[in-house]
Amino acid sequence: MVLSNYVNTFGQFLLDKHQQRVHKIAIDANFTCPNRDGSIGRGGCSFCNNVSFSPNGRKPAPLDQQIHAGRKVLRKRTGAEKYLAYFQAYTSTYADIQTLRCLYDRALAEEGVIGLCIGTRPDCVPPEVLDLLADYREQGHEVWLELGLQSSFDHTLQRVNRGHDFASYVQAVRAARARGIPICTHLIIGLPGENSYHARISLLRVLEHGVEGLKLHPLHVVKGTRLANEWRRGEYQPLAMSDYTRTVADLIELTPAEITFHRLTGTADKKILLAPRWCSQKWNVLNAITAELAHRGHVQGYRYGATA
């Protein structure tokens, strides 16, 4: 069983578009977050590992060294010669426009880098940032704006201290789409107080406003978070892997076939992961999702008539 036989994966999308393997190289450009520094709030999201924000606990290597190291690993593992610079850590648009342009330009100047994936919050994409990303697209680069929504329910966003609401997401999407920038929206499954119903509604709301890509993640309970304290007190119960697998399969069926799934699960370092333990087993989860779709005999877009 092969996942791409059932799902429009981002890897297959890039292979078809560029006629060769294209892989992301994750970059930490030492950004912070307005939900940590007091601009929007303090403390960050309840599931965010605050230890990562320690001044002495996070000293990323220079940008070129990170890309060189990532390129070396990917070439050896997959033979890939083309890459997307993935500004992944924290809020990667949270700086003045000159700083952002310098960082993005430096990444694009590296050997084999053909585009950017920019991870950020819906409330941190002002017009000048979107204009910059649109300009890169006009130059012929592959560009994706990755928006961390997590849930479309405002009461959930408040509970986990996201610091933005669903309206902020809608506004950001409209502004980005007006400039022709492809969007990949992140959704977390298993947030406190939510179940499969909430996951389906969040997906449908995202689809209603338009999106080109999706990322799905199970909620991790990691050390150094308020969520970890809730879990220890029995106030939060993580999802079972079987529940996550079924929910993801349901969402895949509800997603039109042309939308790309950049990710269907996520992992956490075993050193800080508390629960659920299966979140450290990426391939087991992906294989389980593939097996679930195969068992159903369904593919992405099944609810709209798509067939295997």
C-alpha positions as CSV (number, residue, x, y, z in Angstrom):
1,M,0.0,0.0,0.0
2,V,1.3,3.4,-1.0
3,L,-0.1,6.6,0.6
4,S,0.1,8.6,-2.6
5,N,-2.3,6.1,-4.3
6,Y,-5.0,7.4,-1.9
7,V,-3.9,10.9,-1.1
8,N,-2.6,13.9,-3.1
9,T,0.7,14.2,-1.2
10,F,2.9,17.3,-1.4
11,G,5.8,15.2,-2.4
12,Q,4.0,13.7,-5.4
13,F,2.6,17.2,-6.3
14,L,6.2,18.6,-6.5
15,L,7.5,15.6,-8.4
16,D,4.7,16.0,-11.0
17,K,5.2,19.8,-11.3
18,H,9.0,19.9,-11.4
19,Q,9.7,16.5,-12.9
20,Q,12.2,15.7,-10.2
21,R,12.2,15.2,-6.4
22,V,11.9,18.4,-4.4
23,H,12.3,18.3,-0.6
24,K,11.9,20.8,2.2
25,I,14.9,21.9,4.2
26,A,13.6,23.0,7.6
27,I,15.2,26.3,8.9
28,D,15.3,28.0,12.2
29,A,16.0,31.6,11.5
30,N,15.8,32.5,15.2
31,F,12.4,34.2,15.1
32,T,10.3,34.5,18.2
33,C,6.5,34.8,18.5
34,P,4.2,37.8,19.4
35,N,2.3,35.5,21.7
36,R,5.4,35.1,23.8
37,D,7.1,38.6,23.8
38,G,4.0,40.6,25.0
39,S,3.1,42.0,21.6
40,I,-0.1,39.9,21.6
41,G,0.2,37.9,24.8
42,R,2.6,36.1,27.1
43,G,3.2,32.5,27.8
44,G,2.5,31.2,24.3
45,C,0.2,28.4,23.3
46,S,-0.6,25.9,26.0
47,F,1.0,23.1,24.0
48,C,4.2,25.0,23.1
49,N,7.4,23.9,24.8
50,N,8.5,27.0,26.6
51,V,12.0,25.7,27.2
52,S,12.7,26.2,23.5
53,F,12.5,30.0,24.1
54,S,15.3,30.0,26.7
55,P,18.1,32.4,25.6
56,N,20.6,29.7,26.2
57,G,18.6,26.8,24.9
58,R,18.2,27.9,21.2
59,K,21.2,28.9,19.2
60,P,20.5,27.9,15.6
61,A,23.4,27.6,13.2
62,P,23.8,30.2,10.4
63,L,21.3,30.0,7.6
64,D,23.7,28.7,5.0
65,Q,25.0,26.0,7.3
66,Q,21.5,24.8,8.0
67,I,20.7,24.6,4.3
68,H,24.1,22.9,3.5
69,A,23.5,20.3,6.2
70,G,19.9,19.6,5.1
71,R,21.0,19.4,1.5
72,K,23.7,16.9,2.3
73,V,21.3,14.6,4.2
74,L,18.6,14.8,1.5
75,R,21.0,14.1,-1.3
76,K,22.3,11.0,0.4
77,R,18.9,9.8,1.5
78,T,16.7,10.6,-1.6
79,G,19.1,11.8,-4.3
80,A,17.1,15.1,-4.5
81,E,18.8,18.1,-6.1
82,K,16.1,20.7,-5.6
83,Y,14.8,22.1,-2.4
84,L,12.3,24.4,-0.7
85,A,13.7,26.5,2.2
86,Y,11.1,25.9,4.9
87,F,11.2,28.7,7.5
88,Q,9.5,26.5,10.1
89,A,10.4,27.6,13.6
90,Y,8.1,29.9,15.4
91,T,6.6,32.9,13.5
92,S,8.7,33.3,10.4
93,T,7.2,36.6,9.3
94,Y,7.6,38.3,12.6
95,A,10.3,40.9,11.7
96,D,10.6,44.1,9.7
97,I,10.4,43.7,6.0
98,Q,14.0,44.4,5.3
99,T,15.1,41.6,7.7
100,L,12.7,39.2,6.1
101,R,13.8,40.1,2.6
102,C,17.4,39.5,3.5
103,L,16.7,36.1,5.1
104,Y,14.5,34.9,2.2
105,D,16.9,36.2,-0.4
106,R,19.8,34.4,1.3
107,A,17.9,31.1,1.3
108,L,16.9,31.4,-2.3
109,A,20.6,32.1,-3.3
110,E,21.7,28.7,-2.0
111,E,22.4,26.0,-4.4
112,G,19.4,24.0,-5.5
113,V,16.8,26.1,-3.5
114,I,13.9,26.8,-5.9
115,G,11.4,28.3,-3.4
116,L,10.1,29.1,0.0
117,C,7.7,27.7,2.6
118,I,7.0,30.3,5.2
119,G,5.4,29.2,8.5
120,T,3.6,31.8,10.4
121,R,0.4,32.9,12.3
122,P,-2.7,34.3,10.6
123,D,-2.2,37.6,12.5
124,C,1.4,38.1,11.4
125,V,1.0,38.6,7.6
126,P,0.8,42.3,6.9
127,P,0.4,43.6,3.3
128,E,4.1,44.2,2.9
129,V,5.0,40.6,3.7
130,L,2.4,39.3,1.3
131,D,3.6,41.6,-1.4
132,L,7.1,40.3,-0.9
133,L,6.0,36.7,-1.2
134,A,3.9,37.5,-4.3
135,D,7.0,39.1,-5.8
136,Y,9.0,35.9,-5.3
137,R,6.3,34.0,-7.1
138,E,6.4,36.4,-10.0
139,Q,10.1,35.7,-10.2
140,G,9.2,32.0,-10.8
141,H,9.9,30.7,-7.3
142,E,7.8,28.0,-5.7
143,V,6.2,29.8,-2.7
144,W,3.8,28.6,0.0
145,L,2.4,30.5,2.9
146,E,1.8,28.1,5.8
147,L,-0.8,29.4,8.3
148,G,-1.1,27.9,11.7
149,L,-4.8,27.9,12.4
150,Q,-5.1,24.7,14.5
151,S,-8.9,25.1,15.1
152,S,-11.7,27.2,13.6
153,F,-13.4,27.4,17.0
154,D,-12.7,30.6,18.9
155,H,-13.4,29.0,22.3
156,T,-10.7,26.4,21.6
157,L,-8.3,29.0,20.4
158,Q,-8.9,30.9,23.6
159,R,-8.5,27.8,25.7
160,V,-5.1,27.0,24.3
161,N,-4.1,30.7,24.4
162,R,-3.4,31.1,20.6
163,G,-3.8,34.8,20.7
164,H,-5.9,35.1,17.5
165,D,-9.4,34.2,16.4
166,F,-10.8,32.5,13.3
167,A,-11.6,35.9,11.8
168,S,-7.9,36.7,11.7
169,Y,-7.4,33.6,9.6
170,V,-10.1,34.5,7.2
171,Q,-8.7,38.0,6.7
172,A,-5.2,36.6,6.1
173,V,-6.5,34.0,3.6
174,R,-8.4,36.6,1.6
175,A,-5.4,38.9,1.4
176,A,-3.0,36.1,0.4
177,R,-5.4,34.7,-2.2
178,A,-5.9,38.1,-3.7
179,R,-2.2,38.1,-4.5
180,G,-2.2,34.5,-5.8
181,I,-0.1,33.1,-3.0
182,P,-0.8,29.4,-2.3
183,I,-1.8,28.6,1.3
184,C,-1.2,25.6,3.4
185,T,-3.3,25.6,6.6
186,H,-2.3,23.7,9.7
187,L,-4.9,22.0,11.8
188,I,-4.4,20.1,15.1
189,I,-6.6,17.1,15.9
190,G,-7.2,16.3,19.5
191,L,-7.2,19.8,21.0
192,P,-8.7,20.1,24.5
193,G,-12.5,20.0,24.4
194,E,-12.5,18.9,20.7
195,N,-13.4,15.6,19.0
196,S,-13.8,14.4,15.4
197,Y,-16.9,16.7,14.9
198,H,-14.8,19.8,15.6
199,A,-12.0,18.5,13.2
200,R,-14.6,18.0,10.4
201,I,-16.1,21.5,10.9
202,S,-12.7,23.2,11.0
203,L,-11.8,21.5,7.8
204,L,-15.0,22.5,6.1
205,R,-14.6,26.1,7.2
206,V,-11.1,26.1,5.8
207,L,-12.2,24.7,2.5
208,E,-15.0,27.2,2.3
209,H,-12.5,30.1,2.3
210,G,-10.1,28.5,-0.1
211,V,-6.9,26.6,0.5
212,E,-4.3,24.9,-1.7
213,G,-2.6,22.7,0.9
214,L,-3.3,21.2,4.4
215,K,-1.3,19.9,7.3
216,L,-2.8,17.7,9.9
217,H,-1.1,17.1,13.3
218,P,-2.1,15.1,16.4
219,L,-1.8,17.2,19.6
220,H,1.4,16.3,21.5
221,V,1.8,16.7,25.2
222,V,5.4,17.7,25.8
223,K,7.4,18.7,28.8
224,G,7.5,22.3,29.8
225,T,4.0,23.2,28.8
226,R,0.8,24.1,30.5
227,L,-0.9,21.3,28.6
228,A,1.5,18.9,30.3
229,N,0.2,20.1,33.7
230,E,-3.4,19.7,32.5
231,W,-2.6,16.2,31.4
232,R,-0.9,15.3,34.7
233,R,-4.0,16.6,36.6
234,G,-6.2,14.4,34.4
235,E,-7.8,17.4,32.7
236,Y,-6.7,16.4,29.3
237,Q,-6.9,13.0,27.7
238,P,-4.9,12.5,24.4
239,L,-6.3,10.7,21.4
240,A,-5.8,7.0,20.8
241,M,-3.9,6.3,17.6
242,S,-6.9,4.5,16.2
243,D,-9.1,7.5,16.8
244,Y,-6.6,9.8,15.1
245,T,-6.3,7.4,12.1
246,R,-10.0,7.2,11.6
247,T,-10.5,11.0,11.9
248,V,-7.7,11.7,9.4
249,A,-9.2,9.2,6.9
250,D,-12.5,11.0,7.3
251,L,-10.9,14.4,6.6
252,I,-9.1,13.0,3.6
253,E,-12.4,11.8,2.2
254,L,-13.9,15.3,2.7
255,T,-11.0,17.1,1.0
256,P,-11.2,17.8,-2.8
257,A,-8.7,15.8,-4.8
258,E,-6.8,18.8,-6.1
259,I,-5.7,20.0,-2.6
260,T,-2.3,18.8,-1.5
261,F,-1.6,17.3,1.9
262,H,1.8,18.5,3.1
263,R,1.6,16.3,6.2
264,L,-0.8,13.8,7.8
265,T,0.9,13.4,11.2
266,G,3.6,15.0,13.3
267,T,6.2,13.7,15.7
268,A,7.8,15.0,18.9
269,D,11.3,14.2,20.2
270,K,11.1,11.2,22.6
271,K,13.1,13.2,25.1
272,I,10.3,15.7,25.7
273,L,7.2,13.7,24.6
274,L,4.9,12.7,27.4
275,A,1.8,11.6,25.5
276,P,0.5,10.0,23.4
277,R,3.5,7.8,23.0
278,W,2.5,6.8,19.5
279,C,3.3,10.4,18.3
280,S,7.0,9.3,18.1
281,Q,6.2,6.7,15.5
282,K,5.6,8.6,12.3
283,W,5.7,5.7,9.9
284,N,3.4,3.5,12.0
285,V,0.8,6.3,11.9
286,L,1.2,6.9,8.2
287,N,0.9,3.2,7.5
288,A,-2.2,3.0,9.6
289,I,-3.8,5.9,7.7
290,T,-3.0,4.2,4.4
291,A,-4.4,0.9,5.7
292,E,-7.6,2.6,6.9
293,L,-8.2,4.2,3.5
294,A,-7.4,0.9,1.7
295,H,-9.8,-1.0,4.0
296,R,-12.5,1.5,3.1
297,G,-11.6,1.5,-0.5
298,H,-11.7,5.3,-0.5
299,V,-9.4,8.0,-1.8
300,Q,-9.1,11.7,-1.2
301,G,-12.2,13.5,-2.4
302,Y,-14.4,10.4,-2.0
303,R,-17.2,12.5,-0.6
304,Y,-17.2,14.5,-3.9
305,G,-17.3,11.4,-6.1
306,A,-13.5,10.6,-6.4
307,T,-12.7,6.9,-6.8
308,A,-9.6,4.8,-6.7
